[in-house]
């Protein structure tokens, strides 16, 4: 599955996986924020009342202990309260520097409940004389005192703790979101990979016909489509083979009749040329329709194939070949099919790419290694083709006679080349004369052995 979840070039993309993931992330985060906010609002009143009761109990018990204890025992009592209970008692002076409690939603309710139980004039502070804590005033007869409690005793759940718990819950939820997104998108990714394999002419593995009803129906329909395409491909190859046989039989008779007929040498040569051209066109039909056997792929040295093609072309009188071939370029392929690819390109250049003012085609065959790929370029110095016509030339039965000179043919040469290159998991690119400044350049990129190019 192509969950390289990438921007067609980076880690993020506009794919369904990330859309699903971010949607789930947003919904989970929003629900958690709403839940925490609702919980804090709902539990604010009961929590304030509970804290107020706790504070009132501490103040009441402390005041009673101090009131009924013997004067000589009060120092020891204050020490025990401070060391064991975290409760400190200080006299309240008018000169005390008081900092009001921090602004918090729970503080007003807390003060309200405490004053209801103790005294309407009860004071609260977060700091007295630069000593921080929870300060509350109380009276013993006519004397006023401060009782100080540690903050942690009252606010046991800090914002930092809430943040920590929320982060853990969010992290676990995101893991669940990844799992759900993968579960939803994996069948689609598998279907996409199979469709790409079909587009490249490869036979994909049958998709599992299981899972949710919609996925099961889609996979079953896709498998049926693949089977239908295979049957159509086989029928087409069989039909073309039959047509080729039926056509070549009368062609053979015509060649015999031409040999035996009382014709001039010029007429005989012309008829032989026409018959040979018809036989070549039939052969191209068969080459285009012939199914590709991936089991025939083996490790071959592309440099040897290019050298053989260049050597064979150099024997022709109307071709001059210049080579710049990188040695030891191992690729997985069918040697016969790849030789046909470059032979077709050379023949295409011989027919249409003759150098202006001559009857000779100068052809450059170059290869180089770029990363995990080998790039082969076949270029001529002829009239070339316009850039906007390059893509059309790769379609079957397409010729560009106006740009490349009049010539006979079926228009299948480049289509056959493109078909074979795609079968080898490669890529073919045509560059027109506006880009090359001279002639047509055909660039073929093939993965080196052990490095398969991804779509």
Secondary structure, 3 states (H helix, E strand, C coil): CCCCCCCCCCCCCCCHHHHHHHHHHHHHHHHHHHHHHHHHHHHHHHHHHHHHHHHHHHHHHHHHHHHHCCHHHHHHHHHHHHHHHCEEEEECCCCCCEECCCCCCCHHHHHHHHHHHCCCCCCEEEEECCEEEEEEEEEECCEEEEEEECHHHHCCCCHHHHHHHHHHHHHHHHHHHHHHHHHHHHHHHHHHHHHHHHHCCCCCCCCCCCCCHHHHHHHHHHHHHHHHHHHHHHHHHHHHHHHHHHHHHHHHHHHHHHHHCCCCHHHHHHHHHHHHHHHHHHHHHHHHHCCCCHHHCEEEEHHHHHHHHHHHHHCCCCEEEEEECCCCCEEEECHHHHHHHHHHHHHHHHHHCCCCCCCCEEEEEEEEEECCEEEEEEEECCCCCCHHHHHHHCCCCCCCHHHHCCCCCCCCHHHHHHHHHHHCCCEEEEECHHHHCCCCEEEEEEEECCCCCCC
